[in-house]
Amino acid sequence: MVIKVFLASSSGSTAIKKKQQDVVGFLEALKVDYTQLDIACNEENRMWMRQNVPVDKKPTNGIPLPPQIFNEDSYCGDYDTFFDAKEDNSVYAFLGLPPPPGSKEAEQAAKVLGVENGTPAEEPKADGSVDASAEVPVEERNGDAHGEEEQAADEEEVEGEGEGGEEEDVADEETAGDEALAEEEEEAVEETDEVTEQANAQEEDEQEEADEDREEEAE
């Protein structure tokens, strides 16, 4: 399978030139075999590209701009779809090529295949051993996780009750302190009233004695 990249070598658009350089540079970095087909100097290449880009992929004016990418005669996409595949680590799938072993795209494809089959792929650790959790059925792992969540929820509830009890104790102590203070104030008020009453009674007695003395002197 040959990847064909249709370019315009003499394009006056800086944006088109940059897009073409991005596509070619990334393919070279991945060491993907491809062929450049110039539509600026070859009318046959220009007509072939325009005729083989799907109608629903053409712009509103009906004239697709480079770069356009094909796998043999199968249309892959333009720069925008290539860029999206690059961001998603799915360039090989975009090109219709099998990803090389050890690549990120190959690892992702293995994970997706394992999930679809219900047997997640085992990932080797740095020391070459396989994670034992990969062999545990999904239901059991989920059950353990669910049990841990319930236990954590119970612990939080117990802690919440303990904190609530402490708050209630503090509230009770504050209430008792307020009541004791109110009682002390009430006793102080009563003592003050008693002293006032005694003072008033003494003044009345003294006044009566003074009145009696004046009456005696008058007689």
Residue, then its C-alpha position, 0 to 999 in steps of 0.5 A: m500500500v502506497i500513501k499518496v500526498f497531493l501537494a502544490s509545490s508552487s502554491g502562493s498560500t503560506a497557510i497551504k505551504k505550512k500544512q503541507q510541511d506539517v503532513v510531510g514532516f510528520l510522515e517522515a518522523l513516523k518513517v511512513d513510506y509515501t509519495q508526493l504528487d505535485i498538482a501545480c506542475n502536473e495537470e493529470n495529478r490535479m484532475w485525479m485528486r479533484q475527481n477522487v476526493p468524495v463529494d461530501k468532503k469537498p468544500t462549498n466551491g467544489i475544489p479541494l485544496p492540498p494537501q490531500i492524502f490517499n492510501e492507493d485509491s482510497y481517500c484518507g482525508d485532508y489536513d484537518t482530519f490528519f491533524d485530528a488523527k495526529e492529536d488522537n494518536s490514530v494516524y495509522a488508522f487514518l492512513g489505513l495502515p497497521p500500527p507498528p508494535g510498541s507504538k502508542e497507537a498499537e497499545q491503544a488498539a490492544k486496550v480497545l480490543g481487550v475491552e471489546n472482548g471482555t479480557p483487558a490486555e495485560e500490561p508488563k511492568a518495568d521489571g517484565s512482570v505482569d500486573a496480577s490485577a489484570e487477571v482478576p475479573v472485572e466484577e470482582r474488582n468492582g466488588d472490592a472497590h464497592g466494598e471499600e467505598e462502603q467501608a469508607a462511607d461507614e467510617e465517615e459516618v462514624e466520624g460524623e457522629g463522633e464530631g456531632g456528639e462532641e458538638e452536643d457536649v460543648a453545647d450542653e456545657e455552654t447551656a449549663g454555664d449560661e444557666a449558672l450565670a443567670e442564677e448568679e445574676e438573679e441572686a445578686v439582684e435579690e441581695t441588692d433588693e434586700v439591702t435596699e429594703q433594709a435601708n428604706a426601713q431604717e430611714e422610715d424608722e429614723q424619720e418616725e423617731a425624728d417626728e416624735d421628738r419634734e412633737e414632744e418638743a412642741e408640747 
